[in-house]
Amino acid sequence: MPSSMRPGPGLLPFVAAQPLVDHHCHAVLGGGGAAGLTAEQALVDAGLFSPAQARELTGQPDTGSCQDMTDLVVERARAARAAEPREWP
């Protein structure tokens, strides 16, 4: 999981106790975004987190994985480019 999606230290016991919460959070966040909710509102409305927990999770972005994500995107783009034909029909 990218570090930008990892829960803060205070939430680790809560998340560890719910193995499906990661998958469910993605679905809740996607649906909440489509409904115009903030991530914090969506998580609380779904009953996954208390308001305090959701604030801790969403209050400050963790940019620690940005470099890794960029490297992965560039690597995939290079692989896709290498798989393309040299000349297009």
C-alpha positions in Angstrom: 0.0 0.0 0.0 1.4 3.4 -0.8 2.4 5.3 2.2 0.0 8.1 1.3 -2.8 5.6 1.9 -1.4 4.2 5.2 -3.2 5.1 8.4 -1.5 7.2 11.0 0.2 5.5 14.0 -2.9 6.1 16.2 -5.1 4.1 13.8 -2.9 1.1 13.3 -4.6 -1.0 16.1 -8.0 -0.2 14.6 -7.0 -1.1 11.1 -5.1 -4.2 12.1 -8.3 -5.5 13.8 -10.3 -5.2 10.6 -8.6 -7.0 7.7 -11.1 -5.9 5.1 -11.0 -2.2 6.0 -8.4 -1.4 3.3 -10.6 -2.7 0.5 -13.7 -1.2 2.0 -12.1 2.2 2.5 -11.2 2.4 -1.2 -14.9 1.7 -2.1 -16.2 4.2 0.5 -13.7 6.9 -0.6 -14.6 6.4 -4.3 -18.4 6.5 -3.6 -17.9 9.5 -1.2 -15.9 11.4 -3.8 -18.6 10.8 -6.4 -21.2 12.1 -4.0 -19.1 15.2 -3.3 -18.0 14.2 0.2 -14.6 14.8 1.6 -12.6 11.7 2.5 -13.1 12.5 6.2 -16.9 12.8 5.8 -17.1 9.6 3.7 -15.2 7.5 6.3 -17.3 8.8 9.2 -20.6 8.4 7.3 -19.7 4.8 6.5 -19.1 4.1 10.1 -15.5 3.0 9.5 -13.9 5.6 11.7 -14.9 8.1 14.4 -14.6 11.7 13.5 -11.3 12.0 15.5 -9.9 8.9 13.7 -10.9 10.2 10.3 -9.4 13.6 11.0 -6.1 11.9 12.0 -6.1 9.8 8.8 -7.0 12.6 6.4 -5.7 15.7 8.2 -2.3 15.8 6.6 -1.1 14.1 3.4 1.8 11.7 3.6 3.9 12.5 0.6 6.6 9.9 1.5 5.7 7.6 -1.4 5.6 10.2 -4.1 9.0 9.4 -5.4 8.3 5.7 -5.4 5.0 6.2 -7.3 6.7 8.4 -9.8 9.4 5.8 -10.4 6.7 3.2 -10.9 4.8 5.3 -13.5 8.0 6.0 -15.4 9.0 2.4 -15.4 5.6 1.3 -16.7 5.6 4.0 -19.4 9.1 2.9 -20.6 7.9 -0.7 -20.7 4.8 0.2 -22.7 6.9 2.3 -25.1 9.4 -0.6 -25.6 6.5 -2.9 -26.4 5.2 -0.6 -29.2 6.1 -1.4 -32.8 9.0 0.7 -34.2 6.7 2.0 -36.9 3.0 2.5 -36.9 1.0 1.2 -39.9 
